[in-house]
Amino acid sequence: MRSAGMRLVRAQWAPLTALAVLTLVSALLAVAVPSRTTAGYDAAAAAAAGPGADIHVKGEAGGSAAFAAVPSDAALNANALAWRDRLPPSLAEVTGEPESSVTSPSQAVDGEFRRPRLLYLGWEPGAWRRIRVVSGGFPFNRTGQTSGDMNAMVAKRYADQLGYKVGDRIGLGGLTVRVSGLYEPVNAADQFWGPRARILHPTIEYMPQTTIEADAGTALIDPAAYSRLTRDPRLKLNYDWRFPLRTGVVSAEQVRAMTRDLDAFRSAVEGRADLFPCEVSTALDNRLKEFAGRLRTAQSVVGLAFGGLVAVAAGLLLLAAGLLGERLRPILGVMRARGASLRQLAAPACGLTALAAVPSALLGYAAGRLLDAGPPQAASLYAIGLLVAAVLGLPAAMVLRERGGGLGSVTERRDDLVAARPSRRRLVLDGLLVVLAVVGVVLLRERGASSGTDPLVASVPALLGAALGVLVLRAYPYLLRAAGPILRRRTGAVAFIGVARASRQSLVGALPLAVLLLAATIAGFTSTVDTALRTGQERASWAETGGDARVDAESLDDAGLRRVRAVPGVTGAVRARVIARASSATDPAPLTVVGVDLDAYRRLAPEVPGIPDTDTGAGALVSPLAARTLGRGAVTLSRAGMDPVTVKASAQIERFPGQERNSAFVIVPYRTVAGATGFPSQVFLTGHDIDAKALRAAVPGDDVVMRRQVLRNMTGLPLVSVVHDTFRDSAVAGGVYGLLAVLLVLVVGARARGRMIAHLRALGLSRRQSRRLALVELAPVLLCAVGAGWVLGLLLPEITGPVVDLRPYTGGFAVTAHVPGLPALLGLLAALLLAAAAAVAVDRAFDTDPGNALRTGE
């Protein structure tokens, strides 16, 4: 029995090897691709949190209430631990040990200086462990001291820049601070100093309630000095318990929980009754919400691609298992005719399939984990289990077909596509498949971008591809039947024989059609969406910059404009005058007046979207917010330094380069504000390879925005990279799977085809004609499947609708023109040529001389 099994394995080594290799590759991809994508999501989550996103618990108190709540170092640290105990699990996992500090309000330094000076007094227990004294000593103050100098330390860099030394006194109104020592940080790169830059060096701040710049710094004090500050009830001290964010441990899975738990933590902080009122302050809220929206979009779109790839892999494995089953059918028929039971038939059919698939699946999973592409995913196990179950289910169904028994199961049935009549059961299954596809599309459009990783939604491309495959299989025999009489009248026999051979294929032989259709669908869908994403980001870069470059200048005269025009690469320039905080006499709401020659600007940068083509005449273009302020009549806008301008809204404009979205601005002709001086200017530039360094040198001190840098920043976002890489890999994987399907069918059926060609060669068929025959046999399946699948892939973004909403990645621009790019079209043509080359190569490799292939009497 064992020797018979080995003989069977040796006889079927080709399909068994093909099934084993395909299972291994599919299992490897099922592990590596989701893990890699998840790792990309996690990296994007860490980047989205970014620097400066620490969680702060802040409070303000003074006098006896402050000292009673925090009388010492121990009390300050005890409160830090109390806040840490209130942190929800998701926040506690991503934050480090709390850092406590108490800081006085900024106080103006007495004296005349080149620039005013502000000084903060900071009690920073964590700072003492991170500094070293370079001059003087620690600031020791007597406990209970209420008068005289207060000893404090300042950074050496602060003292050097502002001219202080040990022993100097700094007057702060009614308080005098004596510099007792100078220090330097042990490690200036320590993240502890990130939000405490004032402790290390002077920073530029504004004087309270003014726009006057001042040099600000923080002097370190000891607990006794802190106690002295609490004796003044009018002095409100700022308490800060900082929980540093460990961005390296933030994952995409935690983002949703962190967003929810931040609100819970705020409620817990505000509900604490044994301490002065405190609140939570962090930059995480907006960052996490923005990232969560982008993540949902990425997961929805990538899920569609992954679902399609799993379906393609399953189809290819079923094809391999089906070809193995076709070669086993005569053996099973003989066994059944000799009295073998269905259980005895299952041993060779299911056993051989399991021998090839199960070890290969396990090996592929192990290889995928060894690649360490990212964290393991449960979806990988589900995908591998689904693929193996589908492969093992096919031989089981094949065994059930033999329950009628005997050789008749082999010899009397004809499963040709043209001759076979679908049973009622198959018609019901086909109809059910179409209904499932329609239901999936309806659910997908209803849930929109919030569908995320819903398995039903992710299976929509596969369901649509399978439903279309059913329809194509229904129409395919009629196309072949219609082609038969036409080709029969032609003088050459190659085309007729090739179509006849294609018509005699069984349903298993038609599986390549379904696999190729699904592969073409995924390749078309991913390449189309990827092109749409790139196009949307290109439009967004034009909308944000307003040209190939933009100069934002505080003041720009005619000489400066000439310097800008003379920069290498600049071919055109249009100036705009920007006057902020203008208002009308009846409504003090501030508006921004932008003076620009719109006709010249349209000619300069026609690629900028959203600029109306209508001639405003004496009217003005207004943003929606400005339209609500101005109303329908004529309104006069003015401000100091600007001549009054009378405007009347003639049309609305959603956005204009250089202006924030949803802001109030008015676009007027440049001549109406040309006389206003002292206001910022914007210069929109176009050109080829503009020298950014020379442009910045032409306007020293002013901001220069380069469109190529804006576009690079958009495309360089971590999530965008994940989406681009996934789409590229999916398109390539779909094409490779399709080619493997073609190659598998060609190789497995090569011997039988070689014998048929030997008969035709004996009748006069030439080698050249046999090559053409190989192409004609492949052409009907290839063209029908790839053509139908490619069209479905192009339509899929429109069918899926809200799920393929790329606005989070394109600055709010909706991309509706879904067309594949030139690389995708070239890739499709290359795939078709490779399939044709494979057919010719296999025909050449298995070309058999008629004298060796035919026996006497044939």
C-alpha positions in Angstrom: 0.0 0.0 0.0 2.8 2.3 0.9 4.6 1.5 -2.4 1.4 2.3 -4.3 1.2 5.6 -2.6 4.8 6.4 -3.5 4.1 5.5 -7.1 1.1 7.8 -7.1 3.2 10.6 -5.7 5.9 10.1 -8.3 3.3 10.1 -11.0 1.7 13.3 -9.9 4.9 15.1 -8.8 4.3 18.1 -11.1 0.8 19.3 -9.8 1.9 18.3 -6.2 5.0 20.4 -6.4 3.0 23.3 -7.9 0.4 23.1 -5.2 3.0 23.0 -2.4 5.0 25.9 -3.8 1.9 28.0 -4.3 0.6 27.2 -0.8 4.0 28.1 0.7 4.1 31.5 -1.1 0.5 32.3 -0.3 1.0 31.5 3.4 4.2 33.5 3.5 2.5 36.5 1.9 -0.5 36.1 4.2 1.9 36.5 7.2 4.3 39.1 5.9 2.0 41.5 4.2 -0.4 42.2 7.1 2.5 42.3 9.5 4.4 44.8 7.4 1.3 46.9 7.0 0.5 46.9 10.7 4.1 47.9 11.4 3.6 50.8 9.0 0.5 51.8 10.8 2.3 51.7 14.2 5.1 53.8 12.8 2.6 56.3 11.5 0.9 56.4 14.9 4.2 57.2 16.6 4.9 59.9 14.1 1.4 61.3 14.5 1.9 61.7 18.2 5.2 63.4 17.5 7.2 65.6 19.8 5.6 68.0 22.3 2.6 65.7 22.8 3.2 65.1 26.5 0.2 64.9 28.9 0.2 67.7 31.4 -2.0 68.1 34.5 -1.9 71.8 35.2 -3.3 73.9 38.1 -3.0 77.4 39.4 -3.0 78.3 43.1 -1.4 80.7 45.5 -1.2 81.7 49.2 -2.0 79.3 52.0 -4.2 77.1 49.7 -1.2 76.4 47.5 1.2 75.6 50.4 -1.4 73.5 52.2 -1.8 71.3 49.1 1.9 71.1 48.2 4.1 72.0 51.2 7.2 70.0 50.2 9.0 67.8 47.7 7.2 64.7 49.1 3.8 66.3 48.6 4.6 67.3 45.1 5.7 63.8 44.2 2.8 62.3 46.0 0.4 64.3 43.8 2.3 63.1 40.7 1.8 59.5 41.8 -1.9 60.2 42.5 -2.3 61.6 39.0 -0.5 58.5 37.6 -2.9 56.2 39.4 -5.8 58.0 37.7 -4.3 57.4 34.2 -6.4 55.0 32.1 -4.5 51.9 31.0 -3.9 53.0 27.4 -2.3 56.3 28.6 -0.3 54.7 31.3 1.3 52.3 28.8 2.6 55.1 26.6 3.8 57.6 29.2 6.8 57.6 31.4 7.4 58.6 35.0 5.7 61.9 36.0 7.8 65.1 36.2 6.6 67.8 38.6 7.3 71.5 38.5 6.1 74.7 40.0 6.7 78.0 38.2 5.9 81.6 39.1 4.3 83.9 36.5 6.6 85.9 34.3 8.0 89.0 35.9 9.6 91.9 34.2 13.3 92.5 35.1 14.1 96.0 36.3 16.4 98.1 34.2 16.9 99.3 30.6 18.0 96.7 28.1 18.2 96.4 24.3 15.1 94.1 24.6 12.8 93.8 27.7 13.5 90.8 29.9 11.2 88.4 31.6 12.2 86.0 34.4 10.3 83.0 35.8 11.1 81.4 39.1 11.0 77.6 38.9 10.9 74.9 41.5 12.0 71.9 39.4 13.0 68.8 41.5 13.7 66.8 38.4 16.2 69.4 37.0 18.7 69.1 39.9 19.6 65.5 38.8 20.2 66.7 35.2 22.6 69.7 35.7 26.1 70.3 36.9 27.3 73.5 38.6 30.0 75.3 36.7 30.3 78.3 38.9 29.1 79.3 42.4 26.8 77.0 44.3 23.3 75.8 44.9 20.6 78.4 45.9 20.2 77.7 49.6 17.5 79.9 51.2 16.6 80.0 54.9 13.3 78.3 55.9 10.8 80.9 56.9 12.6 83.8 55.2 10.2 86.6 54.1 12.6 89.4 53.1 16.0 90.0 51.6 17.5 88.5 48.5 16.2 85.2 47.1 19.0 82.9 46.0 18.5 81.3 42.6 20.6 79.6 39.8 20.6 80.4 36.1 22.1 78.6 33.2 25.5 79.6 32.1 24.3 80.1 28.5 21.6 82.4 29.8 24.1 84.4 31.9 26.6 84.6 29.1 24.1 85.9 26.6 22.5 88.5 28.9 25.6 89.5 30.9 25.1 88.0 34.3 27.6 86.4 36.7 27.6 84.8 40.1 26.6 87.3 42.8 24.6 89.6 40.5 21.2 90.8 41.6 18.1 90.8 39.4 15.3 93.1 40.4 11.8 91.9 39.9 9.7 94.7 41.2 9.4 94.1 44.9 11.6 91.0 44.8 15.4 90.8 44.3 16.9 87.5 43.0 20.6 86.9 43.7 22.5 84.6 41.2 24.1 82.0 43.5 25.5 79.8 40.8 25.6 78.9 37.1 24.9 75.4 35.7 25.0 73.4 32.5 22.9 70.4 31.5 24.5 67.0 31.8 22.8 66.0 28.6 21.2 68.8 26.5 19.5 66.2 24.3 17.5 64.7 27.2 13.8 65.0 26.4 13.3 66.4 29.8 14.5 69.8 28.5 12.1 69.8 25.5 9.3 71.8 27.2 11.7 73.6 29.5 13.9 75.4 27.0 13.8 78.6 29.2 15.8 76.8 31.9 18.8 76.3 29.6 18.9 79.5 27.5 17.0 82.7 26.7 13.9 82.4 24.6 11.8 85.0 22.8 8.4 85.7 24.3 5.9 88.6 24.2 5.4 90.9 27.1 2.1 90.2 28.8 -0.9 91.6 26.8 1.4 93.2 24.2 3.2 92.3 21.0 6.6 93.5 22.3 9.3 90.8 22.2 11.3 90.0 25.3 14.1 87.7 26.4 12.7 85.2 28.8 14.4 82.7 31.1 13.8 80.6 34.2 15.8 80.7 37.4 15.9 77.6 39.6 14.9 77.9 43.2 14.9 75.6 46.2 11.9 74.5 48.4 12.5 77.3 50.9 12.2 79.9 48.2 9.0 78.2 46.9 7.6 78.4 50.4 8.4 82.1 50.5 6.5 82.6 47.2 3.4 81.0 48.7 3.2 83.6 51.4 2.0 86.2 48.9 -1.7 85.4 48.3 -1.8 87.6 45.2 0.9 85.5 43.5 -0.6 82.6 41.6 1.8 79.8 41.0 1.6 77.4 38.1 1.7 73.7 39.0 2.5 71.2 36.3 2.7 67.4 36.5 4.1 66.3 33.1 3.7 62.7 31.8 6.3 62.4 29.0 4.9 60.5 26.0 7.0 57.5 24.9 6.3 57.8 21.2 8.1 54.5 20.4 5.5 52.5 22.1 2.4 54.2 20.6 0.6 51.8 18.2 -2.2 52.2 15.8 -4.3 49.8 17.9 -3.9 52.1 20.9 -5.0 55.3 19.2 -8.7 54.7 19.5 -8.4 53.8 23.2 -6.1 56.8 23.9 -8.6 59.2 22.3 -11.4 57.8 24.4 -9.4 57.6 27.6 -8.2 61.2 27.3 -11.7 62.4 27.9 -12.0 60.0 30.9 -8.8 61.3 32.4 -10.0 64.8 32.0 -13.2 64.0 34.0 -11.1 62.3 36.7 -8.8 65.3 37.0 -11.6 67.8 37.1 -13.5 65.6 39.7 -10.7 65.6 42.3 -11.8 67.4 45.4 -8.8 67.3 47.7 -6.6 69.6 45.5 -7.0 73.0 43.8 -8.7 72.9 40.4 -6.6 71.3 37.7 -7.0 70.5 34.0 -5.4 68.2 31.4 -3.4 69.9 28.6 -2.0 68.0 25.7 -1.5 68.3 21.9 -2.6 64.6 21.5 -6.3 65.4 21.0 -6.2 66.9 17.6 -3.3 64.8 16.5 -4.9 61.5 17.4 -8.3 62.5 15.9 -6.7 63.5 12.6 -4.6 60.3 12.6 -7.7 58.2 13.4 -9.5 59.6 10.4 -6.5 58.9 8.1 -6.1 55.4 9.6 -9.8 54.5 9.0 -9.4 55.6 5.3 -6.1 53.6 5.0 -7.6 50.5 6.6 -10.7 50.6 4.4 -8.8 51.0 1.2 -6.0 48.6 2.0 -8.6 46.1 3.3 -10.2 46.1 -0.1 -6.9 45.3 -1.7 -6.1 42.6 0.8 -9.5 41.0 0.4 -9.0 40.8 -3.3 -5.5 39.3 -2.9 -6.7 36.6 -0.6 -9.4 35.7 -3.2 -6.8 35.6 -6.0 -4.6 33.3 -3.9 -7.5 31.1 -3.1 -8.5 30.9 -6.7 -4.9 30.0 -7.7 -4.7 27.3 -5.1 -8.1 25.9 -6.1 -6.8 25.8 -9.7 -3.7 23.8 -8.7 -5.9 21.4 -6.6 -8.4 21.1 -9.4 -5.7 20.3 -11.9 -4.4 17.6 -9.6 -7.9 16.3 -9.2 -8.4 16.1 -13.0 -5.3 13.9 -13.2 -6.6 11.7 -10.4 -10.1 11.3 -11.9 -9.2 8.3 -14.1 -7.5 6.5 -11.1 -10.5 7.2 -8.9 -12.9 6.0 -11.6 -11.0 2.7 -11.9 -10.9 2.3 -8.1 -14.7 3.0 -7.9 -15.4 0.5 -10.7 -13.4 -2.2 -8.7 -15.6 -1.6 -5.7 -13.8 1.0 -3.6 -15.9 2.9 -1.2 -15.9 6.7 -1.0 -13.8 6.5 2.1 -11.2 4.5 0.2 -11.3 7.1 -2.6 -10.7 9.9 -0.1 -7.3 8.5 0.9 -5.5 9.2 -2.4 -7.5 12.3 -3.3 -7.5 14.2 0.0 -4.3 12.6 1.3 -2.2 13.8 -1.7 -3.7 17.3 -1.4 -3.1 17.5 2.3 0.5 16.2 1.8 1.2 19.1 -0.5 -0.8 21.9 1.2 -0.6 21.4 5.0 3.2 21.2 5.5 3.7 24.0 3.0 1.2 26.2 4.8 3.0 25.6 8.1 6.4 26.2 6.5 5.1 29.4 4.9 3.8 30.7 8.2 7.1 29.9 9.9 9.0 31.7 7.2 6.8 34.7 7.4 7.4 35.0 11.1 11.1 34.6 10.6 11.1 37.6 8.3 9.9 39.7 11.3 8.1 42.1 9.1 6.0 43.3 12.0 3.7 42.2 14.8 1.8 38.9 14.2 -1.7 39.3 13.1 -4.7 37.1 13.8 -6.0 37.8 10.2 -2.9 35.9 8.9 -4.0 32.7 10.6 -7.6 33.2 9.4 -6.4 33.7 5.8 -4.1 30.7 5.9 -6.8 28.6 7.4 -9.3 29.7 4.7 -6.8 28.9 1.9 -6.0 25.4 3.3 -9.7 24.6 3.9 -10.6 25.7 0.3 -7.8 23.5 -1.1 -8.8 20.4 1.0 -12.5 21.0 0.3 -12.0 20.5 -3.5 -10.8 16.9 -3.4 -13.6 16.1 -1.0 -16.1 17.5 -3.5 -14.4 15.5 -6.2 -14.7 12.3 -4.3 -18.5 12.9 -3.8 -18.8 13.2 -7.6 -17.8 9.6 -7.8 -20.6 8.3 -5.7 -22.4 7.3 -8.9 -19.6 4.8 -9.4 -17.7 3.1 -12.1 -15.8 4.2 -15.2 -18.9 5.9 -16.4 -18.1 8.8 -14.1 -15.1 9.3 -16.3 -16.1 8.3 -19.7 -19.8 9.3 -20.0 -19.6 12.8 -18.6 -18.6 15.7 -20.7 -17.7 18.9 -18.9 -16.8 21.0 -21.9 -17.6 24.6 -21.4 -19.6 24.7 -24.7 -21.5 21.5 -24.1 -22.0 21.5 -20.4 -25.4 22.5 -19.1 -25.4 24.2 -15.6 -27.5 22.4 -13.0 -30.2 24.1 -11.0 -28.0 24.0 -7.9 -25.2 25.8 -9.8 -27.6 28.4 -11.0 -28.8 29.0 -7.5 -25.2 29.3 -6.2 -24.3 31.7 -9.0 -27.4 33.8 -8.2 -26.5 33.8 -4.5 -23.0 35.0 -5.3 -24.4 37.9 -7.3 -26.8 38.8 -4.5 -24.0 38.7 -2.0 -21.9 41.0 -4.1 -24.8 43.5 -4.4 -25.4 43.4 -0.6 -21.7 43.9 0.1 -21.7 47.0 -2.1 -24.8 48.4 -0.5 -23.4 47.9 3.0 -20.0 49.3 2.0 -21.6 52.5 0.6 -23.7 52.9 3.7 -20.9 52.5 6.2 -18.5 54.6 4.1 -15.0 55.4 5.5 -16.0 54.1 8.9 -16.1 50.5 7.6 -12.5 50.1 8.6 -11.5 46.4 8.6 -15.0 44.9 8.3 -14.5 41.5 6.7 -17.7 41.7 4.6 -16.7 45.1 3.2 -13.1 43.9 2.6 -14.5 41.0 0.6 -16.5 43.2 -1.8 -13.8 43.2 -4.6 -13.6 39.5 -4.4 -17.4 39.1 -4.4 -17.7 41.5 -7.4 -14.9 39.8 -9.2 -16.5 36.4 -8.6 -19.9 37.6 -9.7 -18.4 39.1 -12.8 -16.5 35.8 -13.4 -19.8 33.9 -13.2 -21.3 36.2 -15.9 -18.2 35.9 -18.1 -18.3 32.1 -17.8 -21.9 32.3 -18.8 -21.1 34.4 -21.9 -17.8 32.7 -22.7 -19.2 29.5 -24.3 -21.5 31.6 -26.5 -18.6 33.7 -27.7 -16.7 30.5 -28.6 -19.7 29.1 -30.4 -20.2 32.2 -32.4 -16.5 32.3 -33.3 -16.6 28.6 -34.6 -18.6 29.1 -37.8 -16.6 32.2 -38.7 -13.2 30.6 -38.3 -14.4 27.4 -40.1 -14.7 29.4 -43.3 -11.1 30.6 -43.2 -8.4 28.9 -45.1 -6.0 28.5 -42.2 -6.8 25.8 -39.6 -4.8 27.2 -36.7 -7.5 29.7 -35.5 -10.3 27.1 -35.8 -8.4 24.4 -34.0 -7.3 26.8 -31.3 -10.8 28.0 -30.6 -12.1 24.4 -30.7 -9.4 23.4 -28.1 -10.5 26.3 -25.9 -14.1 25.2 -26.2 -13.2 21.6 -25.1 -11.8 22.9 -21.8 -13.5 21.6 -18.7 -14.8 23.8 -15.8 -11.5 23.2 -14.0 -9.7 24.4 -17.1 -11.8 27.5 -16.9 -10.6 28.4 -13.4 -7.7 30.4 -14.9 -10.4 32.7 -16.2 -11.7 33.4 -12.7 -8.2 33.8 -11.3 -7.0 36.1 -14.1 -10.2 38.2 -13.7 -9.7 38.7 -10.0 -6.0 39.4 -10.5 -6.7 42.0 -13.1 -9.4 43.5 -10.9 -7.0 44.0 -8.0 -4.3 45.3 -10.2 -6.6 47.7 -11.9 -8.2 48.9 -8.7 -4.9 49.5 -6.8 -3.2 51.2 -9.7 -6.2 53.4 -10.3 -6.6 54.5 -6.7 -2.8 55.0 -6.3 -2.8 57.3 -9.4 -5.8 59.1 -8.0 -4.0 59.7 -4.7 -0.9 61.0 -6.4 -3.1 63.3 -8.6 -5.0 64.6 -5.6 -1.7 65.4 -3.7 -0.4 67.2 -6.8 -3.5 69.4 -6.9 -3.3 70.0 -3.1 0.3 71.1 -3.5 -0.7 73.7 -6.1 -3.6 74.8 -3.9 -1.4 75.3 -0.9 1.5 77.0 -2.6 -0.2 78.9 -5.4 2.6 78.2 -7.9 5.9 76.5 -8.2 7.0 78.7 -5.3 5.6 81.5 -3.1 7.3 84.3 -1.2 5.7 85.6 2.0 7.4 88.9 2.6 6.7 91.4 5.4 7.6 94.2 3.1 8.6 94.0 -0.6 9.5 97.0 -2.8 9.9 97.0 -6.5 13.7 96.3 -6.2 12.9 93.2 -4.2 10.4 92.1 -6.8 13.0 92.5 -9.5 15.5 90.4 -7.5 12.8 87.7 -7.2 12.1 87.7 -10.9 15.8 87.4 -11.6 16.2 84.2 -9.6 17.4 81.3 -11.9 14.5 79.2 -13.0 11.7 81.8 -12.5 9.6 82.4 -15.6 6.7 84.3 -14.1 5.7 86.2 -11.0 2.5 87.8 -9.7 2.4 90.0 -6.6 -0.5 90.0 -4.0 -1.0 92.4 -1.2 -2.3 90.9 2.1 -4.1 93.2 4.5 -5.2 91.4 7.7 -7.8 92.5 10.3 -9.8 94.8 8.0 -13.4 95.4 9.0 -16.5 97.4 8.2 -18.1 100.1 10.2 -21.2 98.0 10.9 -19.4 94.7 11.7 -16.1 94.6 13.6 -15.4 91.0 12.6 -11.9 90.9 11.1 -11.4 90.1 7.4 -8.3 89.6 5.3 -8.2 91.6 2.1 -6.1 90.0 -0.6 -5.3 92.3 -3.6 -4.2 90.4 -6.7 -4.6 90.6 -10.5 -6.7 87.4 -11.0 -6.4 87.4 -14.8 -2.6 87.5 -14.5 -2.7 84.9 -11.8 -4.8 82.5 -13.8 -2.4 82.8 -16.7 0.5 82.3 -14.4 -0.7 79.2 -12.6 -3.7 77.5 -14.3 -3.0 74.3 -12.3 -4.2 75.9 -9.1 -7.7 74.4 -8.4 -10.7 76.3 -7.1 -10.0 79.7 -8.8 -13.2 80.8 -10.5 -13.0 81.7 -14.2 -15.7 84.4 -13.9 -14.8 88.0 -14.3 -15.6 89.8 -11.1 -15.6 93.2 -12.7 -16.1 95.7 -9.8 -17.1 92.9 -7.5 -15.0 90.7 -5.2 -14.4 87.0 -4.5 -15.3 86.2 -0.9 -14.9 83.1 1.2 -18.0 81.5 2.6 -17.3 82.9 6.1 -16.7 86.4 4.7 -19.9 86.2 2.7 -21.9 85.7 5.9 -20.2 88.8 7.3 -20.5 91.1 4.3 -24.0 90.2 3.2 -25.3 91.0 -0.3 -24.8 94.7 -0.5 -21.7 96.9 -1.0 -19.6 97.1 2.1 -16.6 99.4 2.9 -13.6 97.8 4.5 -10.9 99.8 6.2 -8.1 99.7 8.8 -5.3 101.9 9.9 -2.8 102.5 7.0 -5.2 101.4 4.3 -7.5 103.5 2.2 -11.1 102.4 2.5 -12.1 99.8 -0.1 -15.7 99.3 -1.1 -16.5 95.6 -2.1 -19.5 93.7 -3.2 -19.5 90.0 -3.3 -19.8 88.7 -6.9 -18.8 85.0 -6.3 -17.6 82.7 -3.6 -14.2 81.0 -3.4 -13.6 78.1 -1.1 -9.9 78.6 -0.7 -7.0 80.7 -1.9 -3.3 79.9 -1.6 -1.7 81.4 1.5 -5.1 81.7 3.3 -6.3 79.2 5.9 -9.3 77.1 5.1 -12.6 78.3 6.6 -11.1 81.7 7.2 -12.7 85.1 6.3 -11.0 86.7 3.3 -11.9 88.8 0.3 -10.1 88.8 -3.1 -10.1 92.3 -4.7 -8.2 93.7 -7.7 -4.6 94.6 -6.9 -5.0 98.2 -8.1 -7.5 98.9 -5.3 -4.9 98.3 -2.6 -1.7 99.1 -4.5 -1.3 102.3 -2.6 -1.4 100.6 0.8 2.1 100.4 2.3 3.5 98.6 5.3 1.5 95.4 4.7 2.8 91.9 3.8 3.1 90.8 0.2 2.9 87.5 -1.4 4.7 86.7 -4.7 3.5 83.6 -6.6 6.2 82.2 -8.9 6.3 79.7 -11.7 9.3 78.2 -13.4 11.4 75.2 -14.0 13.9 74.0 -11.4 13.7 77.2 -9.4 16.8 77.7 -7.3 15.4 77.7 -3.7 18.7 78.8 -2.2 19.0 81.8 -4.6 15.3 82.7 -4.0 15.8 82.8 -0.2 18.9 84.9 -0.7 16.9 87.3 -2.8 14.4 87.9 0.1 16.5 87.5 3.3 14.4 87.1 6.4 11.2 86.3 4.5 9.4 82.9 4.2 9.8 80.9 1.0 7.5 78.0 0.2 8.5 75.6 -2.5 5.7 73.5 -4.1 8.0 70.5 -4.6 8.8 70.5 -0.8 5.1 70.8 0.0 4.4 67.8 -2.2 7.3 65.9 -0.7 5.9 66.5 2.8 2.5 65.2 1.7 3.8 62.1 0.0 6.3 61.4 2.8 3.7 61.0 5.6 4.0 57.5 7.1 0.5 56.5 6.4 0.7 57.7 2.8 3.8 55.6 2.3 2.0 52.6 3.7 -0.9 53.1 1.3 1.4 53.6 -1.7 3.6 50.6 -0.8 0.5 48.4 -0.3 -1.1 49.5 -3.6 2.2 48.9 -5.5 2.7 45.5 -3.9 -0.9 44.5 -4.4 -0.7 45.4 -8.1 2.5 43.5 -8.5 1.2 40.5 -6.5 -2.0 40.4 -8.5 0.0 40.4 -11.8 2.3 37.7 -10.5 -0.6 35.5 -9.4 -2.2 35.9 -12.8 1.0 34.9 -14.6 1.4 31.9 -12.3 -2.1 30.8 -13.1 -1.3 30.9 -16.8 2.0 29.1 -16.3 0.4 26.4 -14.1 -2.2 25.5 -16.6 0.3 25.5 -19.4 2.9 23.3 -17.5 0.4 20.8 -16.0 -1.4 20.3 -19.3 1.8 20.4 -21.4 2.2 16.6 -21.8 -1.4 16.0 -22.9 -1.1 19.0 -25.3 2.2 17.7 -26.6 0.6 14.4 -27.5 -2.2 16.3 -29.3 0.3 18.4 -31.2 2.2 15.3 -32.2 -1.0 14.0 -33.9 -1.5 17.4 -35.7 2.2 17.4 -36.7 1.7 14.0 -38.2 -1.2 15.5 -40.2 1.1 18.4 -41.5 1.1 21.0 -38.8 4.4 22.9 -38.8 6.4 24.1 -35.8 5.5 27.7 -36.5 1.8 26.8 -36.6 2.0 25.0 -33.3 3.4 28.2 -31.7 0.6 30.2 -33.1 -1.9 27.5 -32.0 -0.5 27.9 -28.4 -1.3 31.6 -28.5 -4.8 31.1 -30.0 -5.7 28.5 -27.3 -4.7 31.0 -24.6 -6.1 34.2 -26.2 -9.9 33.7 -25.5 -9.4 33.1 -21.7 -6.7 35.7 -21.4 -8.5 38.5 -23.2 -11.9 37.8 -21.7 -10.6 37.6 -18.1 -8.1 40.4 -18.2 -10.4 42.7 -20.1 -13.4 42.2 -17.8 -11.3 42.3 -14.7 -9.4 45.5 -15.7 -12.7 47.3 -16.5 -14.1 46.2 -13.1 -10.9 47.4 -11.4 -11.3 50.8 -13.1 -14.9 51.0 -12.0 -14.3 49.7 -8.5 -13.4 53.1 -7.0 -16.7 54.5 -8.2 -18.6 51.5 -7.0 -17.1 51.5 -3.5 -17.7 55.3 -3.4 -17.3 56.7 0.2 -14.7 54.1 1.2 -12.2 55.3 -1.4 -12.3 58.8 0.1 -8.8 60.1 -0.2 -9.4 63.6 1.1 -7.5 63.1 4.4 -4.4 62.6 2.2 -5.0 65.3 -0.4 -5.7 68.4 1.7 -9.4 68.0 1.5 -9.6 67.7 -2.3 -11.9 65.0 -3.5 -10.5 63.0 -6.4 -13.2 61.7 -8.7 -11.3 61.1 -11.9 -10.1 57.5 -11.5 -7.9 56.6 -14.4 -4.8 54.3 -14.4 -1.4 55.9 -14.9 1.0 55.1 -17.7 3.1 52.7 -15.5 -0.1 50.6 -14.9 -0.9 50.5 -18.5 2.6 49.5 -19.4 2.5 46.9 -16.7 -0.8 45.4 -18.1 0.8 45.2 -21.6 3.9 43.6 -20.2 1.8 41.0 -18.3 -0.1 40.1 -21.5 3.2 39.8 -23.4 4.7 37.6 -20.7 1.7 35.3 -20.7 2.0 35.0 -24.5 5.7 34.4 -24.2 5.1 31.7 -21.5 2.7 29.9 -23.8 5.3 29.9 -26.6 8.1 28.8 -24.2 6.1 25.9 -22.8 5.1 24.8 -26.3 8.8 24.8 -27.3 9.9 23.0 -24.1 7.4 20.2 -24.6 7.6 19.9 -28.3 7.6 16.2 -29.1 8.6 14.5 -32.3 5.6 12.6 -33.8 7.8 9.5 -34.3 8.5 9.3 -30.5 5.0 10.3 -29.3 2.8 8.2 -31.4 2.4 4.4 -31.3 1.8 2.0 -34.1 -1.7 2.3 -35.5 -2.4 5.8 -34.3 
